[in-house]
Amino acid sequence: MDQYTLNLLVVGATFALYIGIAIWARAGTTSEFYAAGRGVHPVTNGMATAADWMSAASFISMAGLIAFTGYDNSTYLMGWTGGYVLLALLLAPYLRKFGKFTVPEFIGDRFYSPTARLVAVVCLIVASVTYVIGQMTGVGVAFSRFLEVDVSTGLYIGAAVVFMYAVLGGMKGVTYTQVAQYVVLIIAYTIPAIFISLQLTGNPIPGLGLFGDHVASGEPLLAKLDGLVTDLGFAAYTEHHTNTFNMVLFTLSLMIGTAGLPHVIIRFFTVPKVADARWSAGWALVFIALLYLTAPAVGAMARLNLIDTVYPNGPQAEALAYDERPDWMKNWEVTGLLKFEDKNGDGLIQWYNDKNASFTEAAAARGWQGSELTVNNDILVLANPEIAQLPGWVIALVAAGGLAAALSTAAGLLLAISGAVSHDLIKGQLNPNISEKGELLSARIAMAVAIAVATYLGLNPPGFAAQTVALAFGLAAASIFPVLMMGIFSKRVNNVGAVAGMLTGLVFTLVYIFLHKGWFFVPGTNSFPDTIEGSLLGISSTAIGTVGAVLNFAVAIGVSRVTQAPPREIQDLVESIRIPKGAGAAAADH
């Protein structure tokens, strides 16, 4: 059986499974659509949360970013994992005790303000739409290679699959679909990693193999990799090279952005009790750790294999002839995500850091006139099994895993968006008397529209999958996390302060991102050209969410201090949320 047919069978089987589960668990009420009837077991919810959380950025892009940068991009691992601990300890149990369906509903009730609820809807949609663009990017990358279609067609196929199971099943269907997707993605991620770790280090556990010896050379694996990348003018893999201040802010942005992501928070509304919300968070961390402890090894080993492919006898020897390139390179060239340009006309593939001024003289002495290979970060994990010449079924499994990771998170995000539109905007603001049937219909229509918008924007993403997702985390960090924290732990912050804080954090962060990235849409070009580069104190666009969050806290607290305190019943409500009294059953359930 050829590879294309095998890919088609494996991916098709997983899609059939997801849609079948959605039909079996179809939501018939708004409670089932928004919160799966609040009857999900903590272990099941932990697995679904892990799938919801480990998106295309985690599966496809994170190891690629680590592979091409090394130590400095470990911030993704630290920020995302640390943020999940914040979410589990500081937000999830309290929000579950409050017992609402959506994050904006909590904000509207806690700050006794329809305006606060409306602003929260806007913040949620901006962050979630940005996040879902990254997932659609991952879907396009995976489809373009493994089903041999262009990226646009891949996006349309992925959107159609999400539409069928998310719109039909709601949170109930998505929960059990995400359990299946977690099983697929974790198997797809770890099996190739085990094979490659055995090949390179003789150790079947990738995390241990990373710190073991390279079989072929006898050197420690990381020392071997450091030597190879520095021989090509790249920065040492294991050393820190970037702005430390920006690195800290970026990590914090990912942490508090994680704790403020609505599509993850609403997963904790699906369990029967407050105690179950804590257990769900603990189980989710276990399931997440299986991938996150493997990712650094996948990144390092992929970089090593890629260099060995281009320089089979080492960087000091002659590079690979383009006509002799392996099949995996030919396959990825078709997608446009791997490109070769023979700048010196010698027919060999020179790949090195031509931005390193101190290395260019040595490169010129060898007749090199610029790096000739362009490799998209997002392809490395998907290409890894082919680079390591693993069996065809492993390649097909990785394709299914990458799609499972992207689609599971996309479904969770679209649920958060549809809930905000139908429950908070339509029922909460525009038509409070809408029937349950009408609300369910509006939720499905809102999700369909969100899928269409996300697909359109996914055709022109603002960066690699993980970079796009990092922007979404910054927006969530600056707008949603502070108001949730103050809503739970401060009785003094009022409705005026909450609205002012959210708007300040959101507007500041959005404006900074657009100015820093230079995004000014040019009508008729269908593009966002990078025309301006600049930063405040060296802070990148992906790290500015931390500053936005600080401004949100400061403005909200400051405005609240000079305006009227919240009513006594609201202060009592805040007190009741924090006290563990009655924690066995959630209060205020619908």
Backbone hydrogen bonds, N-H to C=O, Kabsch-Sander energy under -0.5 kcal/mol:
donor,donor_aa,acceptor,acceptor_aa,energy
6,L,2,D,-2.1
7,N,3,Q,-2.9
8,L,4,Y,-2.4
9,L,5,T,-2.4
10,V,6,L,-2.5
11,V,7,N,-2.7
12,G,8,L,-2.3
13,A,9,L,-2.3
14,T,10,V,-2.0
15,F,11,V,-2.3
16,A,12,G,-2.4
17,L,13,A,-1.9
18,Y,14,T,-2.4
19,I,15,F,-2.4
20,G,16,A,-2.4
21,I,17,L,-2.4
22,A,18,Y,-2.1
23,I,19,I,-2.1
24,W,20,G,-2.3
25,A,21,I,-2.7
26,R,23,I,-1.1
27,A,168,L,-0.8
33,F,29,T,-2.2
34,Y,30,T,-2.9
35,A,31,S,-2.3
36,A,32,E,-1.2
37,G,31,S,-1.8
38,R,35,A,-2.5
39,G,36,A,-1.1
40,V,270,T,-2.2
45,N,41,H,-3.2
46,G,42,P,-2.4
47,M,43,V,-2.2
48,A,44,T,-2.5
49,T,45,N,-2.8
50,A,46,G,-2.0
51,A,47,M,-2.0
52,D,48,A,-2.6
53,W,49,T,-2.5
54,M,50,A,-3.1
55,S,53,W,-1.5
59,F,55,S,-2.7
60,I,56,A,-2.2
61,S,56,A,-1.8
62,M,57,A,-2.9
63,A,58,S,-0.5
65,L,61,S,-2.5
66,I,62,M,-2.4
67,A,63,A,-2.6
68,F,64,G,-1.9
69,T,65,L,-1.1
70,G,66,I,-2.8
71,Y,237,Y,-2.7
73,N,70,G,-1.5
74,S,71,Y,-2.3
75,T,72,D,-1.0
76,Y,73,N,-1.3
78,M,74,S,-2.3
79,G,75,T,-3.1
80,W,76,Y,-2.1
81,T,77,L,-2.0
82,G,78,M,-2.3
83,G,79,G,-2.1
84,Y,80,W,-1.3
85,V,81,T,-1.3
86,L,82,G,-1.8
87,L,83,G,-2.4
88,A,84,Y,-2.4
89,L,85,V,-2.3
90,L,86,L,-3.0
91,L,86,L,-0.6
91,L,87,L,-1.3
92,A,87,L,-2.7
95,L,91,L,-2.6
96,R,92,A,-2.2
97,K,93,P,-2.0
98,F,94,Y,-1.7
99,G,95,L,-1.2
100,K,95,L,-0.6
106,F,102,T,-1.5
107,I,103,V,-2.3
108,G,104,P,-2.8
109,D,105,E,-2.2
110,R,106,F,-3.1
111,F,107,I,-2.2
112,Y,109,D,-1.1
113,S,108,G,-2.1
117,R,113,S,-1.7
118,L,114,P,-2.2
119,V,115,T,-2.7
120,A,116,A,-2.2
121,V,117,R,-1.8
122,V,118,L,-2.0
123,C,119,V,-2.5
124,L,120,A,-2.7
125,I,121,V,-2.6
126,V,122,V,-2.5
127,A,123,C,-2.4
128,S,124,L,-2.8
129,V,125,I,-2.7
130,T,126,V,-1.8
131,Y,127,A,-2.1
132,V,128,S,-2.7
133,I,129,V,-1.5
134,G,130,T,-1.0
134,G,131,Y,-0.6
135,Q,131,Y,-1.1
136,M,132,V,-2.4
137,T,133,I,-2.2
138,G,134,G,-1.9
139,V,135,Q,-2.3
140,G,136,M,-2.4
141,V,137,T,-2.2
142,A,138,G,-2.4
143,F,139,V,-2.6
144,S,140,G,-2.4
145,R,141,V,-1.2
146,F,142,A,-2.3
147,L,143,F,-2.0
149,V,143,F,-0.9
154,G,150,D,-2.3
155,L,151,V,-2.2
156,Y,152,S,-2.0
157,I,153,T,-2.3
158,G,154,G,-2.5
159,A,155,L,-2.6
160,A,156,Y,-1.9
161,V,157,I,-2.1
162,V,158,G,-2.4
163,F,159,A,-2.4
164,M,160,A,-2.0
165,Y,161,V,-1.9
166,A,162,V,-2.9
167,V,162,V,-0.6
167,V,163,F,-1.2
168,L,163,F,-0.6
168,L,164,M,-0.5
169,G,165,Y,-1.6
170,G,166,A,-2.2
171,M,33,F,-2.8
172,K,32,E,-1.4
173,G,169,G,-2.3
174,V,170,G,-2.9
175,T,171,M,-2.4
176,Y,172,K,-1.4
177,T,173,G,-2.0
178,Q,174,V,-2.8
179,V,175,T,-1.3
180,A,176,Y,-1.6
181,Q,177,T,-2.4
182,Y,178,Q,-2.4
183,V,179,V,-1.9
184,V,180,A,-2.1
185,L,181,Q,-2.9
186,I,182,Y,-2.7
187,I,183,V,-1.7
188,A,184,V,-2.4
189,Y,185,L,-1.8
190,T,186,I,-2.3
191,I,187,I,-2.2
193,A,189,Y,-1.0
194,I,190,T,-2.6
195,F,191,I,-2.2
196,I,192,P,-2.8
197,S,193,A,-2.4
198,L,194,I,-2.3
199,Q,195,F,-2.2
200,L,196,I,-2.5
201,T,197,S,-2.8
202,G,197,S,-1.0
202,G,198,L,-0.9
203,N,197,S,-0.9
208,L,205,I,-1.0
209,G,205,I,-2.7
210,L,206,P,-2.1
211,F,208,L,-1.0
212,G,209,G,-1.7
214,H,219,E,-4.1
215,V,200,L,-3.3
215,V,213,D,-0.5
218,G,214,H,-3.2
221,L,212,G,-2.8
224,K,220,P,-2.6
225,L,221,L,-2.3
226,D,222,L,-2.6
227,G,223,A,-2.2
228,L,224,K,-1.9
229,V,225,L,-2.5
230,T,226,D,-2.1
231,D,227,G,-1.6
232,L,228,L,-0.6
232,L,229,V,-0.8
233,G,230,T,-1.5
234,F,229,V,-2.4
239,E,236,A,-1.0
247,M,243,N,-2.3
248,V,244,T,-2.4
249,L,245,F,-2.2
250,F,246,N,-2.7
251,T,247,M,-2.3
252,L,248,V,-2.4
253,S,249,L,-2.5
254,L,250,F,-2.3
255,M,251,T,-2.2
256,I,252,L,-2.8
257,G,253,S,-1.8
258,T,254,L,-2.0
259,A,255,M,-1.8
260,G,256,I,-0.7
260,G,257,G,-0.6
261,L,258,T,-1.4
264,V,261,L,-0.9
265,I,261,L,-2.2
266,I,262,P,-2.6
267,R,264,V,-1.0
268,F,264,V,-0.5
268,F,265,I,-1.8
269,F,266,I,-1.3
270,T,267,R,-1.2
274,V,583,A,-0.8
275,A,583,A,-0.8
277,A,273,K,-1.0
277,A,274,V,-0.7
278,R,274,V,-1.3
279,W,275,A,-2.1
280,S,276,D,-2.7
281,A,277,A,-1.9
282,G,278,R,-2.1
283,W,279,W,-2.6
284,A,280,S,-2.6
285,L,281,A,-1.9
286,V,282,G,-1.6
287,F,283,W,-2.4
288,I,284,A,-2.7
289,A,285,L,-2.3
290,L,286,V,-1.0
291,L,287,F,-0.6
291,L,288,I,-1.1
292,Y,288,I,-2.6
293,L,289,A,-2.4
294,T,291,L,-0.9
295,A,291,L,-2.0
297,A,294,T,-0.5
298,V,294,T,-2.1
299,G,295,A,-2.6
300,A,296,P,-2.3
301,M,297,A,-2.6
302,A,298,V,-2.1
303,R,299,G,-2.0
304,L,300,A,-2.1
305,N,301,M,-2.4
306,L,302,A,-2.3
307,I,303,R,-2.2
308,D,304,L,-2.3
309,T,305,N,-1.6
310,V,306,L,-1.9
311,Y,307,I,-3.1
314,G,311,Y,-2.3
317,A,314,G,-1.7
320,L,310,V,-2.5
322,Y,347,G,-3.2
324,E,321,A,-1.3
325,R,322,Y,-1.6
329,M,326,P,-0.7
330,K,326,P,-1.4
331,N,327,D,-2.7
332,W,328,W,-2.0
333,E,329,M,-2.0
334,V,330,K,-1.2
335,T,331,N,-0.5
335,T,332,W,-0.5
336,G,332,W,-0.6
336,G,333,E,-1.0
337,L,332,W,-0.9
338,L,332,W,-0.7
339,K,374,T,-2.3
341,E,372,E,-2.2
343,K,341,E,-1.6
349,I,320,L,-2.8
350,Q,348,L,-0.9
351,W,349,I,-0.6
353,N,232,L,-2.7
354,D,352,Y,-1.2
356,N,353,N,-1.2
357,A,355,K,-0.9
359,F,356,N,-1.5
360,T,356,N,-1.2
361,E,357,A,-0.6
363,A,359,F,-2.1
364,A,360,T,-2.7
365,A,361,E,-1.8
366,R,362,A,-0.7
366,R,363,A,-0.8
367,G,364,A,-1.8
368,W,363,A,-2.4
372,E,350,Q,-3.6
373,L,350,Q,-0.6
374,T,339,K,-2.6
375,V,373,L,-0.5
376,N,337,L,-2.4
376,N,374,T,-0.5
379,I,376,N,-1.9
380,L,377,N,-1.1
381,V,60,I,-0.7
383,A,379,I,-2.7
384,N,380,L,-1.4
386,E,383,A,-0.6
387,I,383,A,-2.6
388,A,384,N,-2.4
389,Q,386,E,-1.2
390,L,385,P,-3.0
394,V,391,P,-0.8
395,I,391,P,-1.4
396,A,392,G,-2.2
397,L,393,W,-2.0
398,V,394,V,-2.3
399,A,395,I,-1.8
400,A,396,A,-2.1
401,G,397,L,-2.4
402,G,398,V,-2.7
403,L,399,A,-1.9
404,A,400,A,-2.3
405,A,401,G,-2.5
406,A,402,G,-1.9
407,L,403,L,-2.8
408,S,404,A,-2.4
409,T,405,A,-1.5
410,A,406,A,-2.2
411,A,407,L,-2.3
412,G,408,S,-1.7
413,L,409,T,-2.6
414,L,410,A,-2.5
415,L,411,A,-1.9
416,A,412,G,-1.9
417,I,413,L,-2.4
418,S,414,L,-2.7
419,G,415,L,-2.6
420,A,416,A,-2.0
421,V,417,I,-2.2
422,S,418,S,-2.9
423,H,419,G,-2.0
424,D,419,G,-1.2
425,L,420,A,-1.6
426,I,421,V,-2.7
427,K,422,S,-2.3
428,G,423,H,-0.7
429,Q,425,L,-1.2
430,L,425,L,-2.3
431,N,426,I,-4.4
434,I,431,N,-1.8
439,E,435,S,-2.6
440,L,436,E,-2.4
441,L,437,K,-2.1
442,S,438,G,-2.5
443,A,439,E,-2.1
444,R,440,L,-1.8
445,I,441,L,-2.4
446,A,442,S,-2.6
447,M,443,A,-2.0
448,A,444,R,-2.1
449,V,445,I,-2.3
450,A,446,A,-2.4
451,I,447,M,-2.4
452,A,448,A,-1.9
453,V,449,V,-2.4
454,A,450,A,-2.7
455,T,451,I,-2.3
456,Y,452,A,-2.1
457,L,453,V,-2.5
458,G,454,A,-2.1
459,L,455,T,-0.8
459,L,456,Y,-0.9
460,N,457,L,-1.5
468,T,464,F,-2.6
469,V,465,A,-2.3
470,A,466,A,-2.1
471,L,467,Q,-1.5
472,A,468,T,-1.5
473,F,469,V,-2.2
474,G,470,A,-2.0
475,L,471,L,-1.9
476,A,472,A,-2.3
477,A,473,F,-2.8
478,A,474,G,-2.1
479,S,475,L,-1.6
480,I,476,A,-1.6
481,F,476,A,-2.0
484,L,480,I,-1.9
485,M,481,F,-2.4
486,M,482,P,-2.8
487,G,483,V,-1.8
488,I,484,L,-1.5
489,F,485,M,-2.8
490,S,486,M,-1.6
498,A,494,N,-2.3
499,V,495,N,-2.2
500,A,496,V,-2.4
501,G,497,G,-2.6
502,M,498,A,-2.4
503,L,499,V,-2.4
504,T,500,A,-2.1
505,G,501,G,-2.6
506,L,502,M,-2.6
507,V,503,L,-2.6
508,F,504,T,-2.4
509,T,505,G,-1.9
510,L,506,L,-2.6
511,V,507,V,-2.6
512,Y,508,F,-2.4
513,I,509,T,-2.5
514,F,510,L,-2.4
515,L,511,V,-2.5
516,H,512,Y,-3.3
517,K,513,I,-2.8
518,G,514,F,-1.4
519,W,514,F,-1.7
520,F,518,G,-0.9
520,F,529,P,-0.6
522,V,527,S,-1.4
525,T,522,V,-2.2
526,N,522,V,-0.6
527,S,522,V,-0.5
531,T,518,G,-1.1
531,T,529,P,-1.1
536,L,539,I,-0.5
537,L,535,S,-0.7
539,I,536,L,-1.8
543,A,540,S,-1.0
544,I,540,S,-0.9
546,T,543,A,-1.4
548,G,544,I,-2.3
549,A,545,G,-2.2
550,V,546,T,-2.1
551,L,547,V,-2.4
552,N,548,G,-2.1
553,F,549,A,-2.7
554,A,550,V,-2.7
555,V,551,L,-2.9
556,A,552,N,-2.5
557,I,553,F,-2.6
558,G,554,A,-2.6
559,V,555,V,-2.9
560,S,556,A,-2.0
561,R,557,I,-1.8
562,V,558,G,-1.0
562,V,559,V,-0.5
563,T,560,S,-0.9
570,I,567,P,-0.6
571,Q,567,P,-1.9
572,D,568,R,-2.4
573,L,569,E,-1.8
574,V,570,I,-2.3
575,E,571,Q,-2.0
576,S,572,D,-2.3
577,I,573,L,-1.8
578,R,574,V,-1.6
579,I,575,E,-1.6
583,A,580,P,-1.9
585,A,582,G,-1.5
586,A,272,P,-0.6
587,A,97,K,-1.5
